[in-house]
């Protein structure tokens, strides 16, 4: 898991006092394993955030993307 965190591409977005890590779901994080979100969002041992947003680009003709929100 530590190696995955070293290479994980993400954006950290903030608004109204909340911050979220945003990751594209097609990068192999479609279904986070148990505890992954809690560890990555930890403000002392992880990146630090209120939650994780996974987005997936959809096929043409559908919505532009879908997203799932995981609380820390």
C-alpha positions as CSV (number, residue, x, y, z in Angstrom):
1,X,0.0,0.0,0.0
2,X,2.8,2.4,0.8
3,X,4.1,2.1,-2.8
4,X,0.7,2.9,-4.2
5,X,0.6,6.1,-2.1
6,X,4.0,7.1,-3.5
7,X,2.7,7.0,-7.1
8,X,-0.9,8.0,-6.6
9,X,-1.8,11.1,-8.7
10,X,-4.3,13.3,-7.0
11,X,-5.6,16.8,-6.6
12,X,-6.4,18.3,-3.2
13,X,-9.4,20.7,-3.4
14,X,-10.7,22.9,-0.7
15,X,-13.9,24.9,-0.3
16,X,-15.9,26.3,2.6
17,X,-13.5,24.8,5.2
18,X,-13.5,21.3,3.8
19,X,-10.8,19.6,1.7
20,X,-11.0,16.5,-0.4
21,X,-8.5,14.4,-2.3
22,X,-9.6,13.9,-5.8
23,X,-8.4,10.7,-7.7
24,X,-9.4,9.4,-11.1
25,X,-11.0,5.9,-10.6
26,X,-9.4,4.4,-13.6
27,X,-6.0,4.7,-11.9
28,X,-6.7,1.4,-10.1
29,X,-8.5,2.8,-7.0
30,X,-12.1,2.1,-8.1
31,X,-12.8,0.2,-4.9
32,X,-10.5,1.3,-2.0
33,X,-9.6,-1.5,0.4
34,X,-10.8,-1.3,3.9
35,X,-8.9,1.4,5.8
36,X,-7.3,3.0,2.7
37,X,-9.4,6.2,2.8
38,X,-8.9,6.5,6.5
39,X,-5.1,6.2,6.2
40,X,-4.7,8.5,3.2
41,X,-6.9,11.2,4.8
42,X,-5.1,11.1,8.2
43,X,-3.7,14.6,8.8
44,X,-0.7,13.3,10.7
45,X,0.3,10.1,8.9
46,X,-1.3,10.5,5.4
47,X,-1.9,13.4,3.0
48,X,-4.7,14.9,5.2
49,X,-8.3,15.6,4.0
50,X,-11.9,15.3,5.1
51,X,-12.6,12.7,2.4
52,X,-11.7,11.2,-0.9
53,X,-13.6,11.7,-4.2
54,X,-13.1,9.1,-6.9
55,X,-14.2,10.1,-10.4
56,X,-14.5,8.0,-13.5
57,X,-14.8,9.4,-17.0
58,X,-17.8,7.9,-18.9
59,X,-18.3,7.0,-22.5
60,X,-19.4,9.7,-25.0
61,X,-23.2,10.1,-25.0
62,X,-23.4,9.6,-21.2
63,X,-22.7,12.1,-18.4
64,X,-19.2,13.5,-18.5
65,X,-18.2,11.6,-15.4
66,X,-19.4,9.8,-12.3
67,X,-18.1,10.3,-8.8
68,X,-18.1,8.6,-5.4
69,X,-17.4,10.3,-2.1
70,X,-15.8,8.5,0.8
71,X,-15.6,10.2,4.2
72,X,-12.4,10.0,6.1
